[in-house]
């Protein structure tokens, strides 16, 4: 009560000109009125431009709608095999034969080249666009975006193996001039072989951690595809991406899935696996130089691999991973128990000197299981009974 109510601001208040002070005619009032006039002219020009652009935006939206109708939905993804002329091409899809089709006028023909991924109409198969991201989704998944946390310090023993892989993989990427000065070509690739659990994959992770190169990791079974020709295509795409992102390291684990010795194939699946391996051989030792792309293969069964895959020029260094000796066992136990709280009755030497053949993975499993049993009994220390 007694307060002066504030007037509600409506559309009229927004359109009303502000009060210009001083009210008497003077130079200051003239300058303020000129400024208001400038603002009004700018507003008038803005409104006129908006009205002028509205038909253009509506036309652009209408054109986009027409293009979408011409493209159809959904669109098929295929490959451009050959350009016949500006308006026609030969295309193929992963599950069908090749087709002679037309290229719609709104497609950017400067970007069309044999082998590129294209979008096709789902019925007439005309080329209606270009797939912007040409990288195979499976290859993009293989790229290790974040470096692994494992380093050389986490590897017990394997000093000679670490030295060999540094000379063959790391040093050519970081200091290639050393090989040029001595007059030799650096190794193209290495293969890590040995019993399961001896540290092959762990060493590859340490290489990825210690180098700034792009790291691509693939399991051999991922190269075996369902449709004819997809396996070799994936291998080509893998090495193309590695070349584009060079310096890079390609790590193929369990290579025996595709690299076994060749015999007379009795089924289409076996023949497709052999084609995939032939493409891998071509990529490892083709006409194209891959100086900044290093290859690391890993297997538990090197005796089953094809000799052509292991010959010098493709795989220049074979690194064996034996079961750990007593010194290596002691170092591995120290690494895995360094963060554990051990009771006084735990003597690691009893496990180190045992005659059982432990791999590095077995030793890690023993330490992990001992910690889990201590947690089950709600104790913060690992006792000998838990080991």
C-alpha positions as CSV (number, residue, x, y, z in Angstrom):
1,X,0.0,0.0,0.0
2,X,1.3,3.4,-0.9
3,X,3.8,2.1,-3.4
4,X,3.7,3.3,-6.9
5,X,3.0,0.4,-9.2
6,X,5.5,0.0,-12.1
7,X,3.9,0.2,-15.5
8,X,3.8,-3.0,-17.5
9,X,6.0,-2.9,-20.5
10,X,4.3,-4.1,-23.7
11,X,4.8,-4.0,-27.5
12,X,4.0,-0.3,-27.5
13,X,6.7,0.4,-24.9
14,X,9.2,-1.5,-27.1
15,X,8.3,0.5,-30.2
16,X,8.3,3.9,-28.4
17,X,11.3,6.1,-28.9
18,X,13.4,6.9,-25.8
19,X,13.1,10.3,-24.1
20,X,16.0,12.5,-25.2
21,X,17.4,14.8,-22.6
22,X,18.0,17.7,-22.3
23,X,14.6,18.8,-23.6
24,X,15.8,22.2,-24.8
25,X,17.4,22.6,-28.2
26,X,21.1,22.3,-28.0
27,X,24.1,20.6,-29.6
28,X,24.0,17.6,-27.1
29,X,20.3,16.9,-27.9
30,X,21.1,17.0,-31.7
31,X,23.9,14.5,-31.3
32,X,21.7,12.1,-29.3
33,X,18.9,12.4,-31.9
34,X,21.4,11.6,-34.7
35,X,22.6,8.5,-32.9
36,X,19.0,7.3,-32.4
37,X,18.4,7.9,-36.2
38,X,21.5,5.8,-37.0
39,X,20.2,3.0,-34.8
40,X,16.8,3.2,-36.5
41,X,18.4,3.1,-40.0
42,X,20.5,0.0,-39.0
43,X,17.3,-1.7,-37.7
44,X,15.4,-0.9,-40.9
45,X,18.3,-2.4,-43.0
46,X,18.4,-5.5,-40.9
47,X,14.7,-6.1,-41.2
48,X,14.9,-5.6,-45.0
49,X,17.8,-8.0,-45.3
50,X,15.9,-10.7,-43.3
51,X,12.8,-10.3,-45.6
52,X,15.1,-10.5,-48.6
53,X,16.9,-13.7,-47.4
54,X,13.7,-15.5,-46.4
55,X,12.8,-16.5,-49.9
56,X,16.4,-17.7,-50.5
57,X,16.3,-19.8,-47.4
58,X,13.0,-21.3,-48.3
59,X,14.3,-22.1,-51.8
60,X,17.5,-23.7,-50.3
61,X,15.4,-25.8,-48.0
62,X,13.2,-26.8,-50.9
63,X,16.3,-27.8,-53.0
64,X,17.7,-29.8,-50.1
65,X,14.3,-31.6,-49.8
66,X,14.4,-32.4,-53.6
67,X,18.0,-33.7,-53.3
68,X,17.0,-35.9,-50.4
69,X,14.1,-37.2,-52.4
70,X,16.4,-38.0,-55.3
71,X,18.9,-39.7,-53.1
72,X,16.3,-41.9,-51.5
73,X,16.4,-43.4,-48.0
74,X,18.1,-45.5,-46.9
75,X,21.2,-45.2,-49.2
76,X,23.4,-48.1,-50.1
77,X,27.2,-47.9,-49.6
78,X,29.4,-49.2,-52.4
79,X,32.8,-48.7,-54.1
80,X,33.5,-46.9,-57.3
81,X,35.3,-49.3,-59.6
82,X,35.8,-47.2,-62.7
83,X,34.8,-43.8,-64.1
84,X,33.4,-44.2,-67.6
85,X,32.7,-40.5,-68.3
86,X,31.4,-37.5,-66.3
87,X,27.9,-39.0,-65.9
88,X,28.5,-42.7,-65.8
89,X,30.5,-45.1,-63.7
90,X,30.9,-48.8,-62.8
91,X,30.2,-49.5,-59.1
92,X,30.0,-52.5,-56.8
93,X,28.7,-53.4,-53.4
94,X,30.1,-55.9,-50.9
95,X,27.3,-58.4,-51.5
96,X,26.6,-58.1,-55.2
97,X,28.0,-57.8,-58.8
98,X,29.3,-54.7,-60.6
99,X,26.8,-52.2,-62.2
100,X,27.0,-49.6,-64.9
101,X,25.1,-46.7,-63.4
102,X,24.6,-42.9,-63.7
103,X,26.1,-40.1,-61.6
104,X,23.6,-37.5,-60.5
105,X,24.4,-33.9,-61.4
106,X,24.7,-32.6,-57.8
107,X,27.6,-35.1,-57.0
108,X,31.0,-33.4,-56.8
109,X,32.7,-35.3,-59.6
110,X,36.2,-33.8,-58.7
111,X,36.3,-36.0,-55.6
112,X,35.3,-39.2,-57.4
113,X,38.2,-41.6,-58.0
114,X,38.4,-45.4,-58.4
115,X,38.3,-47.1,-55.1
116,X,36.5,-44.4,-53.1
117,X,33.4,-45.2,-51.0
118,X,30.2,-43.9,-52.5
119,X,26.5,-43.6,-51.6
120,X,24.1,-45.2,-54.0
121,X,20.3,-45.0,-54.5
122,X,18.8,-48.0,-52.9
123,X,16.7,-49.0,-56.0
124,X,18.4,-47.7,-59.2
125,X,21.9,-47.8,-57.6
126,X,22.8,-44.4,-59.1
127,X,25.7,-42.5,-57.5
128,X,24.1,-40.0,-55.2
129,X,26.9,-38.9,-53.0
130,X,30.4,-39.5,-51.6
131,X,31.0,-41.1,-48.2
132,X,33.0,-38.4,-46.5
133,X,34.7,-40.6,-43.9
134,X,36.4,-43.2,-46.1
135,X,38.1,-45.0,-43.2
136,X,36.6,-48.4,-42.6
137,X,34.8,-48.4,-39.2
138,X,36.7,-51.6,-38.3
139,X,40.0,-49.9,-38.9
140,X,39.1,-46.9,-36.9
141,X,38.3,-49.2,-34.0
142,X,41.8,-50.8,-34.3
143,X,43.5,-47.4,-33.7
144,X,44.7,-47.1,-30.1
145,X,43.7,-43.6,-29.2
146,X,45.1,-43.6,-25.6
147,X,48.5,-45.0,-25.0
148,X,48.6,-48.1,-22.8
149,X,49.8,-47.6,-19.2
150,X,52.3,-50.5,-19.3
151,X,55.9,-49.5,-19.8
152,X,59.2,-51.3,-20.0
153,X,59.6,-51.0,-16.2
154,X,56.5,-53.3,-15.8
155,X,58.2,-56.1,-17.7
156,X,60.2,-58.6,-15.6
157,X,63.4,-59.7,-17.3
158,X,63.2,-60.0,-21.1
159,X,66.1,-57.5,-21.3
160,X,67.4,-59.0,-24.6
161,X,63.9,-59.0,-26.1
162,X,63.4,-55.4,-25.1
163,X,66.7,-54.5,-26.7
164,X,65.9,-56.3,-29.9
165,X,62.5,-54.7,-30.4
166,X,63.9,-51.2,-29.6
167,X,66.5,-51.7,-32.4
168,X,64.0,-53.0,-34.9
169,X,60.9,-50.9,-34.2
170,X,61.6,-47.8,-32.0
171,X,65.0,-46.7,-33.2
172,X,64.1,-46.6,-36.9
173,X,61.2,-44.3,-36.1
174,X,63.0,-42.0,-33.7
175,X,66.5,-41.9,-35.2
176,X,66.4,-43.1,-38.9
177,X,69.6,-41.2,-39.7
178,X,71.6,-43.8,-37.7
179,X,70.7,-46.5,-40.2
180,X,71.4,-44.1,-43.2
181,X,74.8,-43.3,-41.8
182,X,75.8,-47.0,-41.4
183,X,74.4,-47.8,-44.9
184,X,71.6,-50.3,-44.0
185,X,67.8,-50.4,-44.3
186,X,66.0,-50.7,-41.0
187,X,64.0,-53.8,-40.4
188,X,60.4,-53.8,-41.7
189,X,58.9,-55.9,-39.0
190,X,59.4,-58.4,-36.2
191,X,57.6,-61.4,-34.9
192,X,57.2,-62.3,-31.2
193,X,56.8,-66.0,-30.5
194,X,56.8,-68.2,-27.5
195,X,54.6,-69.9,-24.9
196,X,51.3,-68.3,-23.9
197,X,51.7,-65.8,-21.1
198,X,55.4,-65.0,-21.6
199,X,54.9,-61.3,-22.3
200,X,54.5,-60.9,-26.0
201,X,51.4,-58.6,-25.9
202,X,52.8,-56.9,-22.8
203,X,55.9,-55.9,-24.7
204,X,53.9,-54.6,-27.6
205,X,51.9,-52.4,-25.2
206,X,55.2,-51.1,-23.7
207,X,56.3,-50.2,-27.3
208,X,53.0,-48.3,-27.8
209,X,53.5,-46.5,-24.5
210,X,57.1,-45.4,-25.2
211,X,56.7,-44.1,-28.7
212,X,54.7,-41.2,-30.1
213,X,53.8,-43.1,-33.3
214,X,50.3,-44.1,-34.1
215,X,49.5,-47.6,-32.8
216,X,47.1,-49.9,-34.7
217,X,46.2,-53.2,-32.9
218,X,44.3,-56.0,-34.6
219,X,43.8,-59.7,-33.8
220,X,44.4,-62.1,-36.6
221,X,40.8,-63.4,-36.5
222,X,39.4,-59.9,-37.2
223,X,40.9,-60.1,-40.7
224,X,38.7,-63.1,-41.5
225,X,35.5,-61.6,-42.9
226,X,32.2,-63.1,-44.0
227,X,32.0,-62.0,-47.6
228,X,34.4,-62.7,-50.4
229,X,37.1,-60.1,-50.8
230,X,36.4,-58.3,-47.5
231,X,39.4,-59.8,-45.8
232,X,42.0,-58.5,-48.3
233,X,40.2,-55.2,-48.5
234,X,40.5,-54.8,-44.7
235,X,44.2,-55.6,-44.9
236,X,44.7,-52.9,-47.6
237,X,42.7,-50.4,-45.6
238,X,44.6,-51.1,-42.5
239,X,48.0,-50.4,-44.1
240,X,46.6,-47.4,-46.0
241,X,45.5,-45.8,-42.7
242,X,48.9,-46.7,-41.2
243,X,50.6,-45.0,-44.1
244,X,48.4,-41.9,-43.8
245,X,49.1,-41.7,-40.1
246,X,52.8,-42.5,-40.3
247,X,55.0,-42.9,-38.3
248,X,52.9,-45.8,-37.1
249,X,53.2,-49.3,-35.7
250,X,50.8,-52.1,-36.8
251,X,50.5,-54.9,-34.2
252,X,48.8,-58.1,-35.4
253,X,48.2,-60.5,-32.5
254,X,47.5,-64.2,-33.0
255,X,48.8,-64.0,-36.6
256,X,48.4,-67.8,-36.9
257,X,44.7,-67.2,-37.5
258,X,45.5,-66.1,-41.1
259,X,49.2,-66.9,-41.6
260,X,49.2,-70.7,-41.5
261,X,51.0,-72.8,-44.1
262,X,49.2,-73.0,-47.4
263,X,47.7,-76.3,-48.6
264,X,45.1,-77.2,-51.2
265,X,41.9,-75.4,-50.0
266,X,38.8,-77.6,-49.9
267,X,36.3,-74.8,-49.1
268,X,35.6,-71.2,-49.9
269,X,36.4,-70.1,-46.4
270,X,39.9,-71.6,-46.6
271,X,40.5,-70.0,-50.0
272,X,39.4,-66.6,-48.6
273,X,41.8,-67.0,-45.6
274,X,44.6,-67.7,-48.1
275,X,43.7,-64.6,-50.2
276,X,43.8,-62.5,-47.0
277,X,47.3,-63.8,-46.2
278,X,48.5,-63.2,-49.8
279,X,47.3,-59.6,-49.4
280,X,49.2,-59.4,-46.1
281,X,52.4,-60.7,-47.8
282,X,51.9,-58.1,-50.6
283,X,51.5,-55.3,-48.0
284,X,54.6,-56.4,-46.1
285,X,56.8,-56.6,-49.2
286,X,55.1,-54.8,-52.0
287,X,56.4,-52.2,-54.5
288,X,55.4,-49.4,-52.1
289,X,58.0,-48.4,-49.6
290,X,56.7,-48.3,-46.0
291,X,59.7,-46.8,-44.2
292,X,57.6,-45.2,-41.4
293,X,55.3,-48.1,-40.9
294,X,56.6,-50.9,-38.6
295,X,54.9,-54.3,-38.2
296,X,54.9,-56.4,-35.0
297,X,53.4,-59.9,-35.3
298,X,52.7,-62.2,-32.3
299,X,52.0,-65.9,-32.2
300,X,52.2,-69.0,-29.9
301,X,52.7,-71.4,-32.8
302,X,55.5,-70.1,-35.1
303,X,56.0,-73.6,-36.6
304,X,52.6,-73.4,-38.2
305,X,53.2,-70.1,-40.0
306,X,53.8,-70.0,-43.8
307,X,57.6,-69.7,-44.6
308,X,56.8,-66.9,-47.0
309,X,55.5,-64.8,-44.2
310,X,58.7,-65.2,-42.1
311,X,61.3,-64.7,-44.8
312,X,63.7,-61.8,-44.4
313,X,62.5,-58.7,-46.2
314,X,59.0,-59.1,-44.7
315,X,59.9,-60.1,-41.1
316,X,63.5,-59.3,-40.4
317,X,63.8,-60.3,-36.8
318,X,62.3,-63.2,-34.9
319,X,62.2,-62.6,-31.1
320,X,61.7,-65.7,-28.9
321,X,60.0,-65.4,-25.5
322,X,61.0,-68.4,-23.3
323,X,59.4,-69.3,-20.0
324,X,61.1,-67.2,-17.2
325,X,64.2,-68.5,-15.5
326,X,64.8,-68.0,-11.7
327,X,66.1,-64.5,-12.0
328,X,63.2,-63.4,-14.2
329,X,60.7,-65.1,-11.9
330,X,62.1,-63.2,-9.0
331,X,61.7,-59.9,-10.9
332,X,58.2,-60.6,-12.0
333,X,57.1,-61.5,-8.4
334,X,58.7,-58.2,-7.2
335,X,56.7,-56.2,-9.8
336,X,53.3,-57.8,-9.0
337,X,53.8,-57.7,-5.2
338,X,55.2,-54.2,-5.0
339,X,51.8,-52.7,-4.2
340,X,50.6,-55.6,-2.0
341,X,50.9,-55.7,1.8
342,X,52.6,-59.0,2.6
343,X,52.7,-60.6,6.0
344,X,56.0,-61.6,7.6
345,X,55.5,-65.3,6.9
346,X,55.4,-64.8,3.1
347,X,58.6,-65.9,1.5
348,X,58.6,-65.2,-2.2
349,X,61.8,-67.3,-2.7
350,X,59.8,-70.5,-2.1
351,X,57.7,-69.7,-5.2
352,X,60.7,-68.5,-7.2
353,X,62.7,-71.7,-6.6
354,X,59.9,-74.1,-7.3
355,X,60.4,-76.6,-10.1
356,X,57.0,-75.9,-11.6
357,X,57.2,-74.0,-14.9
358,X,55.4,-70.7,-14.4
359,X,54.8,-68.1,-17.1
360,X,54.6,-64.4,-16.4
361,X,50.8,-64.6,-16.7
362,X,50.8,-67.5,-14.2
363,X,52.8,-65.4,-11.7
364,X,50.4,-62.5,-12.0
365,X,47.4,-64.8,-11.5
366,X,49.0,-66.2,-8.3
367,X,49.5,-62.8,-6.9
368,X,46.0,-61.6,-7.8
369,X,44.4,-64.8,-6.4
370,X,46.3,-64.4,-3.1
371,X,45.0,-60.8,-2.8
372,X,41.4,-61.9,-3.5
373,X,41.5,-64.7,-0.8
374,X,42.8,-62.1,1.7
375,X,39.9,-59.8,0.8
376,X,37.5,-62.7,1.3
377,X,38.8,-63.2,4.8
378,X,38.6,-59.4,5.4
379,X,42.3,-59.0,6.0
380,X,44.5,-56.3,4.6
381,X,47.6,-58.4,4.5
382,X,48.4,-61.4,2.3
383,X,49.6,-64.3,4.4
384,X,51.3,-67.5,3.2
385,X,48.1,-69.5,3.6
386,X,46.6,-67.2,0.9
387,X,49.4,-67.8,-1.5
